[in-house]
Amino acid sequence: MKYKLGEFVRFVEERREGYITRIIDDATIAVTDEDGFEIPVLASQVTRVHGQGADIQTENTPVQEAEFISNGIFLAAAPNKKAGSVMHIHLINTTSYQLLATLTTEKSHKFKGEFNGVIWSKSAVQMHSASLNELDHWPKFHLQVLLFASEGTELKKPIEFSEKFRAKDFSGAKKNTEYLDQPAWLIQLDSNEPIIDAQKLKGSFYKPPAENQQVENPGKEVDLHIEKIRDDHQFLDSTEILDIQVTYFRKSLDAAIVHKIPAIVFIHGSGNGTLRNEIYKVISKHPQVKTFMDAHKERFGYGGTEVFLK
């Protein structure tokens, strides 16, 4: 029996159930239970629980409308509502065209057909599912779309989209769409703008408003843990996380100097010491830093540094 990511299953020989969050191989899957533990199990040792599981797809039926809409074809990525470590890839057609689409994945120069079908006007279909925990191992996606209308329209060129998704492609804010019952990351495929501007996406989440140039007082303590800085931290790799933390530290240090704060504590955690070492590199040579030391060991252990300013 072949299972899909996001399906709800129950163990045959024990009282346990959960959502499929990883396909390990042809015979083995990984199920995440209600406590958040991912358990490898043979596919033969679980059974489907009907009425729950993978997201229900939008009904794909023709819609008649008076005004012809020629633009609005989107690729949408949305996490499973009940198993957040599973990402579903949808094709959304808000235009008046009928679409004929194929999705092929490429991994290690091997190609696999994942989806083919007609997407009617004003509808959406789910084409693929993948585990967010294995984002670095996702295949490259090749999507081809033909646009068809019976009469009275311009001839549109086929859409071809090829992309190897990375964590930075999901760093922008999710948007609501009436064709899915949850927010999703949207990529417009028929826009004149570049399909993915990675630098724009990467910087859009943490960009101060142009009209607000006032330096905010950082207070006496600044927590540099990534979950305190970015809501999308689960989609960032370790290099991006460190860059964001160091940038946030520098900004907070500059703000403390502007506001003439005599001392400020940076909470960086103990961890492997990488962030602490980066902080030490800056403050050990900074002309406005008088001295620094471990902060409140009874509270932070070696996970906090107090910086005294001139």
N, C-alpha and C positions, 0 to 999 in steps of 0.2 A: 504493500500500500504506500503510495507516494504522498508525502505531506508537504505543506507549504509554510513559509515563514508567517508567523502571526496566528496560526491556527491554535485553537484551544483543545488540549488533549488531557486524558486521564490515564494514570498508570494502571496497568492490568493487575499487578500483583501487590500493590500497596495503595493506601489511601493518600494519594497525592495527585495534584493536577496543576496545570499551568499553560503558558503560551510557548510555542516553538520560536526560539530566538536565534537558532543557528542550525544549518544543515551541515553536519560534519562530513559525512560521506553517504553513499547509497543506502547503507544499512543503519546509520547512526545519526541521531539528532540531539540537540540540546534544548531542554525545557526549563524555563525560568518560572519558579513557583511564586506564590503570593508573598513570600518572605524575601524575594529578590535573589534567591540562590539559583544559579544555572547548573542543571544536572544533565550530564551526558547519559543517553539511554538508547537501547536498540529500538528502532522504529516498530518492531514487532511486539514490543512490550508496552505500547500505549495504544489508546483508541480515541477517536474523535469524539468531542462533546458537541452535538449539533445545537445550533442556535447561538453559538458564540464563536469568536476567533477572528479570522481575517476580515478586514473592513468590507462592507457591502459596497459594490460598485454602483455608480450612477447608472440609471437605466439608459440604454443606448438606443433611442428611437428617433425617427425623423420629426422635426419641428417646422411647421410652416410659419413664415413671418412676412409682413408687408415690406419692410425696409431691408435691403440687402446689406449685410455687414461683412466687409472683406478682410478685416484684420482682427486678430485675437486668438492665436494658437499658442498654448502654453505647455511647457513641461513642468510638472509639479512634483515636489518631493515632500511627503508628509509622514511623520512617525506614526506607527500604530498606536491607537488611543489606549490600548490595554497592555501592550508589550512595547514600551518606548524604545527598546533597542533594535526594533525592526523598522526599516524605512521602506515605504511603498512609493513607487514611481508611477505617476499618472500622466496621461495626455489629455489636455482639456481643449475642447473646440468651442469657442464662443462665437465663431463666425457663422455665416450662412452656407458655407461650403460643406460638402461631405468629404471626409478625409479617408484615404486609403494609406495605412501606416504599417511599417515593419520596424521591429527593434531587434538588432543583433548585437550580442556582446562579444568582445575580443579579449582574450587572456592568453599570454604566452604565444601569440600569433595563431591561436586557435579560435575559430568563430562558432557561435552558437545562436541559433534563432530562438528568440524569447517570446515574440508576439507578432501577430499579423491580424489585421482586421479593418473593418469600416467603423469610423467614428462619425456619427451623425452630427448635424448642426446642434449647438446648445447641449452638448453632452460631454461626458468624460469616461475614460476607461483606465483601469489599473493594468499596467503592462509588466511590471517587474517588482520584486521584493528582494531586499538584501539586509544583512545585519550591519548595524552601525558599529558594532564592536570590531568588525573586520573591514572598516572603511578603507584602510590602506591597501587592502587586497581586492577591492572592487575591480571588476573588469572595465574596459573602455566601452562606452555605449555608442552605437551607431544607429541613428534614427533617420528613416527616410519617409517622407510624407508627400503624397499626391493630393491635389485639391481639385474637386469636381463640383460643377454646378450645371444645371440643365439648360439655362438660358440667361441672356441679358447681363453677362458679367465679363470682366476682363480675364484674359488668360494669365494664370499665375504660375510662376516657376515652381518646380518641386522644392521642398525644403529638405536639406541635408544637414544633420547635426551630429558631430562626433566629439565626444568629451570624456576624459578620464577625471572623474570627480575627486576633489580633495576636501579636507575639512574646511579650508578657507571659503569654499563655494557655498557653505551653509552658515557663514558668519553674519549675514544680514538678518533683518527682522522678517519673520514669517508674515504672510498676508492672508486675509480672509477671501474666500471665493465661494460663490453660491453653488458651485458644482461639486464641492467637497464639503463635508459637514465638520471641518476643522481647518485651522490655519495651516498654510504650507509655504515652502519656499518656491517661488515662481520664476521661471525663465521664459520670456516671450520669444518664440521661435521665428515669428514673422515680423519682427521689429527691424527698423533700419539701423538701430543702435547695435553695438557689439553684443553678442549673445551673453557672454560672461566677461565682465571686467573684474578680474580677481582683486586688483588693488582697490578698486572702488568698493567692492563688497567688503573687503577686509577692513577698510577704514570707515565705512558708513556707520558701524555700530557705535564706535567710540569717538565721535567727532563733536567738539563743542559748538553750539550755535554761533554763527558769525556775529550776531548782534550782541552776544554776551561776552565781553572782553574783560569783565571784572574777575580778578583772581580770588578764588574761594579759599577761605580759611580752612586748612586741613585738620585743625584741632590738635590735641595733644597726642593722639594715637592714630596710626594709619595701618589698617590691616591689608597686607599684600597678598593674601590667599586669593587665587584666581577666581574662585566662586563668589568673592566679594566684589570683584571688579567687572566680570563679564557673565552675563546670563547664558551665553552660548559656549561656555568653557568645555563642555563635553565633546565639542566638534573641533577643538584645537589640538595640535600636536605639541610636544614638549618644548620645541624651539620657539613656537609662536607664543606659548604661555610665558616663557622666560622673558621674551622681548616686551610683552605687554606689562608684566610685573615691573621690569626695570624702568620702562617709560613712565609708569604710574608713580614709582618711587621718586624719580627725578622731578616730576611735576609737583609732587607733594613737598619735596625738599625745597624747591624754588618758592613754593607758596608760603612755606614756613618762614623762609628768609624775608620775603616781602612783608609778611605780617609781624615780623620781629618777634617770633616765638622763641623763647630762650632754650627750650629743649623739646624734642619730639621723639616718640617711640615708633619704630617701624616693626610690625609683627610679620615676620617672614617664615616662621616655622623652622623646625630643626631639619627634617628631611635629609637630603644628601649634601646639603650645604652649598649648592650651586648658587641660589639666589643670595644667600648671605655673603658669599664671596664677591659677587657682583656689586652688592651694596658697599662692601668694605673698599673695593677698588675706587669707588666714587668718593666716599666720605674721607678716605685717608689722604686724598690730595686736594680736597675742596677748600678754597681760601676762606670760606665763611664758617667752616666747621672748627670748633675749638677742640673737642675731643669726643670720644664715643665709648660705650661699654655695653655689656650684656644688661638687658632691662628686666628688672623684677623677676629674678629666677624662680621665686615661689609661684609666680603666675605663668611664665612663659618657658621656664627652663632655659635652654639655649636658643629659643625660637623668637627672641625679640632683641632689638638693638636700640639703645637710647642715644640720640645724637644731640650734643650740646653746641649751640650756635653762638657766634661772636656777636 
